[in-house]
């Protein structure tokens, strides 16, 4: 039996280190090695294997092909070089744990793709990094992810039609979408309860404007059990002119799961008494993880503004339903008017949990505002019996405010009383050089520590796990970065 190598090369640090620990099959331009292919099934014969991308394309021209790491040798699959095929055949990527797409996969004909993770293992997922994505040329092609079939779409018009007829469906972007020239109000998708899978694709020049009260975003309401993942908004422009609006770029109200997403652009709240987030407005008992915002967000007076999330709300339930923000960050500026509540990451953390996250940019407010580098306000949710928590997080945000504003390096006002651990801020970059001012209203608030800029860049702070955080002078300006979402 001929031996061949399969290597799907993954590129960024988290998956690369995970693959190195558990072994990987890399699909790349290197010669095939440590791989056995027979009857359309390719399996590794060692913990590190390579499958030449040309060899794989040739096999797909002749028939269906399965790349299988369901054994215990090479557990992960990494796509390191572009793969394309025009035949009607199906490629199945079947991984014991994880699959990483670092370069594009194009189903250029009427072929099909199956993605399967955790086949025998656990804790794995599929991810898209750098130029990694999946494109389909034909909407009639088949996409199956972990046993679920997805409906493909190439336009926002078609996506709106599909969701309107089945809000709980499973949908995937077949390619990047340019929404230039179209303005939506108050959202593109009013609500979704199924799954929107981006496949590493982007929606660019997305514009939403609304002058009425309510939810304003790409998706107005992501209901419980709903998921949005692996999608990016580029050059997004979202604005609301009515008071008491809830505005975000990707999601206004989230009760489901937002994972592996990002947004770039601008969010503007023109009227007072509104809530706004760079990615999500109101995370109500939902989860936002491994996501980031590079959005500039500006609000009016008496507003709640967060660089990533405006209001993060948790509750005590028989099952987990906390408002969770984890392994996420914001690199965009957040600002509010007089009486506003502003956080570099979260405007108001009401009984929710923020962990392994950070913010880097500016957080500002007007007179009598409450501003924190990470969160504007940290409070327990007494109504739903949920305690607020912040852990293993930091801020380098420039924090500023007007007359009588309450300013903190990490938290503007902490009225939770406890629940903060291993939270840090940069004494040099933040403008908050007083080491006692981690929270604006509580001197020496427990769990918060001020560090110099050189200390933050020298080594991971106490409590930061190396399985989650990395540090490199060439990544994230030398500050700690998330292995799951490394900022370049």
Phi and psi in degrees as a GROMACS rama.xvg file:
@    title "Ramachandran Plot"
@    xaxis  label "Phi"
@    yaxis  label "Psi"
@TYPE xy
-69.2527  143.143  UNK-2
-102.644  132.458  UNK-3
-133.824  164.756  UNK-4
-112.651  142.27  UNK-5
-119.344  121.847  UNK-6
-131.068  119.139  UNK-7
-106.047  100.03  UNK-8
-81.4648  123.886  UNK-9
-97.3622  155.764  UNK-10
-118.815  -29.7225  UNK-11
-95.5843  169.02  UNK-12
-62.2223  -44.4163  UNK-13
-62.6927  -54.6773  UNK-14
-68.1438  -36.2458  UNK-15
-60.9717  -44.3095  UNK-16
-69.3542  -36.6787  UNK-17
-64.7346  -41.7208  UNK-18
-65.0744  -39.4571  UNK-19
-63.3718  -35.413  UNK-20
-72.9592  -33.2429  UNK-21
-111.471  -3.27761  UNK-22
86.2897  152.314  UNK-23
-148.404  154.454  UNK-24
-104.826  122.242  UNK-25
-107.934  131.228  UNK-26
-99.7997  113.854  UNK-27
-153.809  -174.822  UNK-28
-83.8027  -2.8809  UNK-29
-72.7511  159.058  UNK-30
-63.1607  144.744  UNK-31
-63.3483  134.518  UNK-32
-156.085  154.564  UNK-33
54.8138  37.9804  UNK-34
-141.068  134.622  UNK-35
-112.571  125.819  UNK-36
-120.48  124.353  UNK-37
-152.709  133.238  UNK-38
60.9362  29.5452  UNK-39
82.629  8.11202  UNK-40
-121.161  125.245  UNK-41
-111.989  125.459  UNK-42
-130.825  148.203  UNK-43
-77.4881  150.981  UNK-44
-111.9  4.30252  UNK-45
-151.37  169.462  UNK-46
-69.4873  -21.2025  UNK-47
-126.25  121.139  UNK-48
-138.338  160.548  UNK-49
-133.632  136.834  UNK-50
-119.098  115.857  UNK-51
-60.5274  131.977  UNK-52
-63.86  -33.0564  UNK-53
-68.4351  -39.9775  UNK-54
-61.1485  -41.4597  UNK-55
-65.8632  -42.2233  UNK-56
-62.9153  -39.5365  UNK-57
-64.9619  -39.7311  UNK-58
-65.6211  -37.6679  UNK-59
-68.2528  -26.1351  UNK-60
-67.9846  -25.3644  UNK-61
-99.6069  -22.9183  UNK-62
178.902  -178.923  UNK-63
-66.7569  146.817  UNK-64
-134.438  135.795  UNK-65
-117.517  125.648  UNK-66
-99.7324  114.555  UNK-67
-122.837  120.496  UNK-68
-118.709  32.8442  UNK-69
-68.8007  -10.7725  UNK-70
-80.3277  -160.585  UNK-71
-114.092  19.581  UNK-72
-88.1535  -92.4394  UNK-73
-89.242  113.265  UNK-74
-90.6517  -21.9513  UNK-75
-114.425  161.52  UNK-76
-123.256  134.535  UNK-77
-129.828  129.089  UNK-78
-98.8164  111.179  UNK-79
-104.729  -18.4857  UNK-80
-135.621  152.774  UNK-81
-60.5787  136.525  UNK-82
-125.872  134.672  UNK-83
-146.541  143.312  UNK-84
-147.021  149.998  UNK-85
-112.088  -1.88407  UNK-86
-76.9711  178.996  UNK-87
-88.3532  6.08844  UNK-88
-84.1935  161.618  UNK-89
-103.852  134.095  UNK-90
-100.374  126.914  UNK-91
-113.832  120.463  UNK-92
-102.787  107.377  UNK-93
-118.083  103.99  UNK-94
-109.529  140.978  UNK-95
-59.7357  -37.4532  UNK-96
-127.65  -84.4731  UNK-97
-119.765  159.203  UNK-98
-128.924  130.819  UNK-99
-120.488  128.827  UNK-100
-106.332  107.526  UNK-101
-101.806  -13.1935  UNK-102
-136.262  169.277  UNK-103
-76.2438  144.568  UNK-104
-116.709  123.084  UNK-105
-118.391  116.973  UNK-106
-87.7203  87.7932  UNK-107
-84.6978  -6.56334  UNK-108
-118.323  -128.756  UNK-109
-111.956  27.6331  UNK-110
-73.7037  -168.638  UNK-111
-143.164  160.662  UNK-112
-138.954  134.823  UNK-113
-121.621  131.554  UNK-114
-116.815  125.86  UNK-115
-136.676  124.194  UNK-116
-118.159  165.514  UNK-117
54.9911  39.7637  UNK-118
-84.6237  81.516  UNK-119
108.386  -27.1837  UNK-120
-103.62  -168.121  UNK-121
-151.094  161.162  UNK-122
78.7172  4.47419  UNK-123
-92.8948  173.161  UNK-124
-163.167  178.919  UNK-125
-113.354  142.447  UNK-126
-136.644  156.808  UNK-127
-123.31  121.556  UNK-128
-124.334  152.213  UNK-129
55.9801  -118.367  UNK-130
-93.0162  14.6505  UNK-131
-72.1374  133.178  UNK-132
-169.133  170.83  UNK-133
-125.461  128.223  UNK-134
-116.232  138.434  UNK-135
-116.872  133.539  UNK-136
-85.8332  -29.3474  UNK-137
-117.916  123.1  UNK-138
-68.9985  -11.6657  UNK-139
-85.6601  -4.44673  UNK-140
-64.5342  157.742  UNK-141
-99.002  132.005  UNK-142
-125.659  122.898  UNK-143
-124.745  125.328  UNK-144
-121.802  116.296  UNK-145
47.571  46.2451  UNK-146
86.9444  -5.67153  UNK-147
-106.23  129.107  UNK-148
-81.2539  142.422  UNK-149
-116.99  146.094  UNK-150
-91.3839  128.438  UNK-151
-88.7354  146.175  UNK-152
-142.623  147.588  UNK-153
-116.382  -0.879361  UNK-154
-145.622  154.334  UNK-155
-69.1391  -32.7967  UNK-156
-60.8438  -45.2993  UNK-157
-68.3801  -39.2875  UNK-158
-62.3794  -42.6738  UNK-159
-59.5695  -42.4017  UNK-160
-62.9161  -45.345  UNK-161
-63.1954  -46.7884  UNK-162
-69.1463  -34.8842  UNK-163
-60.7451  -34.1305  UNK-164
-89.3363  -17.8579  UNK-165
-155.5  93.1277  UNK-166
-67.5325  -20.3748  UNK-167
-102.316  19.5027  UNK-168
-78.3507  175.471  UNK-169
-114.064  116.431  UNK-170
-127.1  149.039  UNK-171
-138.752  141.079  UNK-172
-75.7656  124.833  UNK-173
-80.8777  -14.5625  UNK-174
-166.829  176.617  UNK-175
-64.7052  147.145  UNK-176
-122.397  128.374  UNK-177
-101.999  113.228  UNK-178
-95.775  18.6591  UNK-179
-57.8625  135.442  UNK-180
91.0443  -4.38667  UNK-181
-117.96  131.461  UNK-182
-120.333  133.149  UNK-183
-112.52  157.159  UNK-184
-158.319  133.056  UNK-185
-85.3516  -5.15703  UNK-186
-156.007  161.889  UNK-187
-75.9097  -47.174  UNK-188
-117.3  111.789  UNK-189
-59.6306  -42.6534  UNK-190
-158.205  150.108  UNK-191
-145.94  138.827  UNK-192
-122.308  -2.00627  UNK-193
-98.5794  -132.985  UNK-194
-128.68  131.187  UNK-195
-111.381  110.137  UNK-196
-103.799  118.836  UNK-197
-82.182  -19.7027  UNK-198
56.391  31.4784  UNK-199
78.8394  6.74139  UNK-200
-89.4055  166.155  UNK-201
-121.268  157.972  UNK-202
-117.334  114.836  UNK-203
-107.899  157.002  UNK-204
54.4956  38.3522  UNK-205
-79.7309  129.744  UNK-206
-133.586  128.384  UNK-207
-132.681  134.044  UNK-208
-140.67  134.644  UNK-209
-141.078  142.333  UNK-210
-117.163  20.6744  UNK-211
-123.859  155.93  UNK-212
-63.1426  140.719  UNK-213
138.49  -163.851  UNK-214
-84.868  131.661  UNK-215
-130.885  114.781  UNK-216
-179.694  -178.759  UNK-217
-60.6358  -49.6726  UNK-218
-114.117  122.568  UNK-219
-68.2244  -44.5486  UNK-220
-144.119  114.757  UNK-221
-96.6187  106.829  UNK-222
-79.7991  164.16  UNK-223
-52.4492  140.121  UNK-224
79.4054  -10.3108  UNK-225
-78.496  152.669  UNK-226
-140.284  135.944  UNK-227
-122.437  129.52  UNK-228
-151.859  157.431  UNK-229
57.5285  44.7052  UNK-230
-140.341  146.618  UNK-231
-128.2  141.981  UNK-232
-103.679  125.777  UNK-233
-117.349  132.117  UNK-234
55.8415  45.7892  UNK-235
-77.6049  144.662  UNK-236
-134.823  110.094  UNK-237
-128.817  130.706  UNK-238
-145.207  150.228  UNK-239
-132.69  133.799  UNK-240
-107.776  -6.3087  UNK-241
-93.3803  148.851  UNK-242
-68.6585  155.09  UNK-243
59.6721  34.9685  UNK-244
-86.5259  156.501  UNK-245
-118.134  111.477  UNK-246
-129.059  131.793  UNK-247
-144.421  168.734  UNK-248
-79.4472  -52.3922  UNK-249
-88.8002  -50.9014  UNK-250
-136.073  137.444  UNK-251
-82.8928  -62.5187  UNK-252
-117.341  118.866  UNK-253
-115.041  117.287  UNK-254
-114.128  3.94654  UNK-255
-111.718  -133.783  UNK-256
-128.671  126.053  UNK-257
-116.491  118.02  UNK-258
-144.191  142.059  UNK-259
58.3103  46.9704  UNK-260
-124.851  164.488  UNK-261
-156.63  163.379  UNK-262
-143.815  142.266  UNK-263
-130.728  138.577  UNK-264
144.312  -140.881  UNK-265
-142.542  139.504  UNK-266
-125.576  131.75  UNK-267
-131.902  129.073  UNK-268
-112.558  108.921  UNK-269
-84.5245  -24.9817  UNK-270
-108.992  158.686  UNK-271
-74.1522  172.325  UNK-272
57.7714  43.096  UNK-273
-120.709  167.622  UNK-274
-121.949  135.733  UNK-275
-145.53  142.903  UNK-276
-134.924  147.256  UNK-277
-61.4397  -32.9441  UNK-278
-114.434  -51.4694  UNK-279
-127.959  135.317  UNK-280
-74.6817  -61.7121  UNK-281
-127.191  106.97  UNK-282
-92.1534  91.0507  UNK-283
-98.4638  93.523  UNK-284
67.6096  13.4794  UNK-285
-98.1662  -172.784  UNK-286
-128.772  132.661  UNK-287
-123.14  117.75  UNK-288
-139.8  151.57  UNK-289
47.984  47.2157  UNK-290
-134.751  162.727  UNK-291
-149.136  161.542  UNK-292
-127.515  130.182  UNK-293
-117.791  42.9388  UNK-294
-100.727  138.976  UNK-295
-88.2791  119.634  UNK-296
-122.766  130.937  UNK-297
-131.733  131.932  UNK-298
-122.425  167.95  UNK-299
-92.3941  -162.485  UNK-300
-68.9001  151.431  UNK-301
54.3265  35.0761  UNK-302
-107.192  160.346  UNK-303
-111.065  117.383  UNK-304
-128.583  131.102  UNK-305
-132.497  142.022  UNK-306
-59.8004  -33.5496  UNK-307
-109.36  -49.3321  UNK-308
-135.534  135.867  UNK-309
-73.4432  -59.5834  UNK-310
-127.199  122.905  UNK-311
-111.854  112.482  UNK-312
-118.883  130.742  UNK-313
-118.577  165.871  UNK-314
-149.167  152.686  UNK-315
-86.6002  124.107  UNK-316
-135.067  164.792  UNK-317
-57.9131  -36.7888  UNK-318
-109.061  166.194  UNK-319
-64.574  123.705  UNK-320
-146.648  29.4769  UNK-321
-65.8347  151.769  UNK-322
-76.5527  111.366  UNK-323
-115.601  129.716  UNK-324
-123.807  117.233  UNK-325
-142.203  146.053  UNK-326
45.917  51.6079  UNK-327
-137.701  164.117  UNK-328
-153.565  166.235  UNK-329
-129.306  134.854  UNK-330
-121.508  14.1123  UNK-331
-104.869  160.959  UNK-332
-83.2515  146.527  UNK-333
-128.607  132.976  UNK-334
-145.807  152.242  UNK-335
-141.405  169.727  UNK-336
-90.7088  -159.767  UNK-337
-59.739  138.953  UNK-338
70.5084  13.0722  UNK-339
-85.0501  167.472  UNK-340
-123.4  113.779  UNK-341
-129.082  133.577  UNK-342
-131.99  144.021  UNK-343
-60.3137  -32.6042  UNK-344
-109.631  -54.295  UNK-345
-127.814  129.9  UNK-346
-67.8279  -51.5106  UNK-347
-137.85  121.278  UNK-348
-101.895  100.844  UNK-349
-106.094  89.4568  UNK-350
70.9493  15.0272  UNK-351
-99.5727  178.406  UNK-352
-121.41  125.393  UNK-353
-116.625  119.993  UNK-354
-141.388  148.915  UNK-355
47.24  54.3234  UNK-356
-141.892  166.539  UNK-357
-156.301  168.677  UNK-358
-139.985  137.447  UNK-359
-139.872  104.168  UNK-360
172.327  -121.568  UNK-361
-136.64  145.468  UNK-362
-130.482  120.019  UNK-363
-138.213  153.866  UNK-364
-147.868  172.705  UNK-365
-90.805  -153.622  UNK-366
-65.3241  141.166  UNK-367
59.4943  21.9922  UNK-368
-85.9714  164.061  UNK-369
-118.441  118.285  UNK-370
-132.81  131.597  UNK-371
-131.339  149.261  UNK-372
-60.8528  -35.0291  UNK-373
-106.227  -53.1426  UNK-374
-132.786  141.872  UNK-375
-69.539  -50.3081  UNK-376
-135.437  141.429  UNK-377
-123.078  114.583  UNK-378
-139.003  148.813  UNK-379
-77.2235  145.765  UNK-380
-93.7386  89.9947  UNK-381
-67.9913  -30.3011  UNK-382
-63.5948  -42.3102  UNK-383
-106.127  14.1961  UNK-384
56.2145  50.8734  UNK-385
-128.05  132.401  UNK-386
-92.9832  137.443  UNK-387
-75.3266  147.605  UNK-388
-143.286  140.335  UNK-389
-135.763  127.49  UNK-390
-147.792  146.4  UNK-391
51.3122  49.672  UNK-392
-139.118  163.871  UNK-393
-153.07  167.942  UNK-394
-141.159  139.499  UNK-395
-114.838  11.7632  UNK-396
-58.4356  143.311  UNK-397
-77.4861  120.021  UNK-398
-109.65  126.101  UNK-399
-148.909  157.736  UNK-400
-160.777  172.554  UNK-401
-85.7777  -158.842  UNK-402
-60.8603  133.721  UNK-403
63.3837  17.9617  UNK-404
-73.1723  148.909  UNK-405
-102.977  118.596  UNK-406
-120.198  137.301  UNK-407
-139.369  146.448  UNK-408
-61.9526  -37.4281  UNK-409
-111.719  -48.9778  UNK-410
-124.926  133.5  UNK-411
-66.8142  -60.1502  UNK-412
-130.377  127.429  UNK-413
-110.132  107.339  UNK-414
-117.99  17.6969  UNK-415
-80.2245  -31.5285  UNK-416
92.904  -26.0645  UNK-417
-166.724  -178.053  UNK-418
97.7846  6.69745  UNK-419
-107.823  129.93  UNK-420
-146.315  140.708  UNK-421
50.4837  49.9265  UNK-422
-110.42  137.729  UNK-423
-135.36  157.691  UNK-424
-141.617  160.061  UNK-425
-87.9457  112.794  UNK-426
-65.1204  -27.3812  UNK-427
-87.8134  -41.8176  UNK-428
-88.5207  -22.375  UNK-429
-78.8772  -22.1278  UNK-430
83.7108  -5.61135  UNK-431
-103.552  86.9709  UNK-432
-91.3162  -8.26106  UNK-433
-75.5354  114.783  UNK-434
-66.8055  -8.79243  UNK-435
-92.3349  -2.06009  UNK-436
-106.865  43.1061  UNK-437
-65.2407  -36.1761  UNK-438
-116.702  143.53  UNK-439
-71.633  -24.2614  UNK-440
-110.936  -5.73191  UNK-441
-131.263  103.982  UNK-442
-60.4795  137.426  UNK-443
52.4196  46.8498  UNK-444
-57.5495  124.424  UNK-445
-57.1225  139.417  UNK-446
92.5953  -6.16709  UNK-447
-115.241  134.43  UNK-448
-135.116  134.972  UNK-449
-89.2421  133.443  UNK-450
-124.435  150.176  UNK-451
-70.764  163.652  UNK-452
-60.0226  -40.8968  UNK-453
-67.9954  -34.0355  UNK-454
-65.9648  -41.7311  UNK-455
-64.2841  -30.6863  UNK-456
-92.1505  -10.8234  UNK-457
-82.3577  -43.3158  UNK-458
-157.268  158.838  UNK-459
-62.9372  134.103  UNK-460
-65.3391  162.75  UNK-461
-57.6001  135.702  UNK-462
94.3247  -12.7354  UNK-463
-87.758  111.755  UNK-464
-77.0966  140.169  UNK-465
-70.9031  -15.7773  UNK-466
-77.0319  -13.6564  UNK-467
-115.289  -36.5667  UNK-468
-113.031  149.452  UNK-469
-130.614  169.688  UNK-470
-149.53  129.671  UNK-471
-156.205  133.341  UNK-472
-58.1872  -22.9119  UNK-473
-93.7172  -2.37478  UNK-474
-121.949  131.303  UNK-475
55.8714  38.2224  UNK-476
57.9297  22.8971  UNK-477
92.4196  -9.65271  UNK-478
-77.4102  160.482  UNK-479
-54.4198  137.159  UNK-480
-126.806  158.691  UNK-481
-86.258  127.036  UNK-482
-61.4966  -29.7625  UNK-483
-77.4817  -21.9558  UNK-484
-146.349  67.1011  UNK-485
-68.3751  125.838  UNK-486
-82.3181  129.797  UNK-487
